[in-house]
Amino acid sequence: AKATKERLEASGEGLRALSKVFVDNGYALKIVVDGDAGDGAAVGNERRVRVRVDGPATLWGARELISRGYNAPSNDYLAFTMSAFLEHSNVASSYTERVGDAGIDLNFILTA
């Protein structure tokens, strides 16, 4: 159980580090990762993580796809990158995406 908790905590740190890389390279104005280590978001071997992306470069494209009636495929490269990182870290994940006027919310469920 301790190894599972440590893996989930490390995955939260990794998601924050990936977010910083995306912001530093101009993908978004700001990215906040909530729900990782120590805030009660973990239950057993599952953890919920919310990633709030303010001003992502893909926002216009995502909104245009929605306006044309397409719910998929997503064009959110941050979510794709985070999912690949989690898979490589042996953490199963799924996420939902909500596109707003100024940003995108990604809600991940992580299982270790």
C-alpha positions in Angstrom: 0.0 0.0 0.0 2.9 2.4 0.8 4.4 1.8 -2.7 1.0 2.6 -4.3 0.7 5.8 -2.3 4.2 6.8 -3.2 3.6 6.1 -6.9 0.4 8.2 -6.9 2.2 11.1 -5.1 5.1 10.9 -7.6 2.6 11.0 -10.5 1.1 14.2 -9.1 4.6 15.7 -8.9 5.3 14.6 -12.5 2.1 16.1 -13.8 3.1 19.4 -12.2 6.5 19.2 -13.8 5.0 18.5 -17.2 2.6 21.4 -16.8 5.6 23.7 -16.1 7.3 22.6 -19.3 4.1 23.3 -21.3 3.7 26.8 -19.8 7.4 27.6 -20.2 7.1 26.7 -23.9 4.1 28.9 -24.5 1.4 26.2 -24.7 -0.7 27.9 -22.0 -0.8 31.0 -19.8 -1.2 29.0 -16.6 -1.7 25.4 -15.5 -2.8 24.3 -12.0 -2.7 20.7 -10.9 -5.0 20.0 -7.9 -5.9 16.9 -6.0 -2.6 15.2 -5.6 -0.5 14.5 -2.4 -2.2 15.0 0.9 -5.5 16.8 0.2 -7.9 13.9 0.7 -8.4 13.2 -3.0 -7.0 9.7 -2.7 -9.1 6.8 -1.8 -7.3 3.4 -1.6 -5.4 3.0 -4.8 -7.3 5.7 -6.6 -6.6 9.4 -6.8 -8.6 12.2 -8.6 -6.6 15.0 -10.1 -7.9 18.2 -11.7 -5.7 20.0 -14.2 -6.9 23.6 -15.0 -5.4 25.0 -18.1 -5.8 28.8 -18.6 -5.4 30.1 -22.1 -4.2 26.9 -23.9 -3.0 27.3 -27.5 -5.5 24.6 -28.5 -8.6 26.4 -27.1 -9.8 27.9 -30.4 -9.6 24.5 -32.1 -11.4 22.7 -29.3 -14.2 25.2 -29.3 -14.5 25.1 -33.1 -14.8 21.3 -33.0 -17.5 21.5 -30.4 -19.4 24.1 -32.3 -19.4 21.8 -35.3 -20.8 18.9 -33.2 -17.6 16.9 -32.7 -17.0 15.7 -29.2 -14.0 13.7 -30.2 -11.2 13.5 -31.0 -9.7 15.9 -28.5 -6.9 18.1 -29.6 -5.4 18.6 -26.2 -1.7 17.7 -26.4 -1.2 18.3 -22.7 -3.7 15.6 -21.8 -2.1 13.2 -24.3 1.3 13.9 -22.9 0.1 13.4 -19.3 -1.7 10.2 -20.2 1.5 8.8 -21.8 3.6 9.9 -18.7 1.2 8.1 -16.4 1.2 5.0 -18.5 5.0 5.0 -18.5 4.9 5.4 -14.7 2.7 2.3 -14.3 -0.3 4.4 -13.2 -3.6 3.7 -15.0 -5.6 6.8 -15.9 -8.7 8.1 -17.6 -9.8 11.6 -17.9 -12.7 13.8 -19.0 -12.3 17.2 -20.6 -14.5 20.3 -20.2 -13.8 23.2 -22.6 -14.7 26.7 -21.3 -14.5 30.2 -22.6 -10.9 30.8 -21.4 -9.6 27.4 -20.6 -9.8 23.6 -20.4 -10.4 21.5 -17.3 -9.0 18.0 -17.3 -10.3 15.6 -14.6 -8.1 12.6 -14.2 -8.7 9.4 -12.3 -5.4 7.7 -11.5 -5.1 4.1 -10.3 -1.9 2.5 -9.1 
